[in-house]
């Protein structure tokens, strides 16, 4: 498998991880930071913007997942997918923990 498939697998995991907080906050009716808030990533966006942003991340993650041939039978592809998911989850957790303190 070519190297760029592994890059896509990593980003598929990252997009799936980014889907979760935005979609959950949107469905719960809570405001939450998005790239569209003022200032970007720090201000709060409406629940609808969060839900739409989450769904866009889900679609992009799914397309990357399918195109880059992530497979449960291929351990390396699942490890790389999980690393992307885990790293973005950790980054988001650290970033969003500060949202109420600023």
C-alpha positions in Angstrom: 0.0 0.0 0.0 1.3 3.5 -0.9 2.4 5.9 1.9 -0.4 8.4 1.2 -3.0 5.9 2.1 -1.6 5.8 5.6 -1.7 9.6 5.8 -5.4 9.5 4.8 -6.1 6.8 7.4 -4.5 9.1 10.1 -6.7 12.0 9.0 -9.8 9.8 8.8 -9.3 9.1 12.5 -8.8 12.8 13.2 -11.9 13.8 11.4 -14.0 11.2 13.2 -12.6 12.4 16.6 -13.5 16.0 15.7 -17.0 15.0 14.8 -17.9 13.8 18.3 -17.7 16.9 20.5 -19.2 19.2 17.9 -22.1 16.9 17.1 -22.8 16.1 20.8 -22.8 19.8 21.8 -25.0 20.7 18.9 -27.5 17.9 19.6 -27.6 19.0 23.3 -28.3 22.6 22.3 -25.1 23.9 23.8 -22.8 26.6 22.3 -19.3 25.4 21.6 -16.2 26.8 19.8 -15.8 26.2 16.1 -13.5 27.6 13.4 -16.4 30.0 12.5 -16.7 31.6 16.0 -15.2 35.0 16.8 -12.3 34.6 17.6 -12.0 31.3 15.7 -11.8 28.3 17.9 -12.2 30.4 21.1 -15.6 32.1 20.8 -18.8 30.1 20.9 -20.9 29.1 17.9 -24.5 28.2 17.9 -25.7 24.6 18.4 -26.8 24.4 14.7 -23.3 25.5 13.5 -21.8 22.9 15.7 -24.1 20.2 14.5 -23.3 21.1 10.8 -19.6 21.3 11.5 -19.7 17.9 13.2 -21.6 16.3 10.3 -19.1 17.8 7.8 -16.3 16.2 9.8 -18.2 12.9 9.8 -18.6 13.0 6.0 -15.0 13.9 5.4 -13.8 11.2 7.9 -16.0 8.6 6.2 -14.8 9.5 2.7 -11.2 9.2 3.8 -12.0 6.0 5.6 -13.4 4.4 2.5 -10.9 5.9 0.0 -7.9 5.0 2.0 -9.0 1.4 2.6 -9.0 1.3 6.4 -9.8 -2.3 7.2 -10.4 -4.2 10.4 -8.4 -7.0 8.9 -5.3 -4.8 8.4 -3.8 -4.1 11.8 -1.5 -1.4 10.7 -4.3 0.6 9.1 -6.4 0.4 12.3 -3.4 1.4 14.4 -2.8 4.5 12.2 -6.5 5.3 12.2 -6.6 5.1 16.0 -3.4 7.2 16.4 -5.1 10.0 14.4 -8.3 9.6 16.5 -6.4 9.6 19.8 -4.0 12.5 19.0 -6.9 14.8 17.9 -8.9 13.8 20.9 -6.1 14.7 23.2 -5.5 18.0 21.4 -9.2 18.9 21.5 -9.4 17.9 25.2 -6.5 20.2 26.1 -7.8 23.1 23.9 -11.5 22.9 25.0 -10.6 22.6 28.7 -9.4 26.2 28.4 -12.5 27.6 26.7 -14.2 28.6 29.9 -11.1 30.1 31.5 -10.4 32.7 28.9 
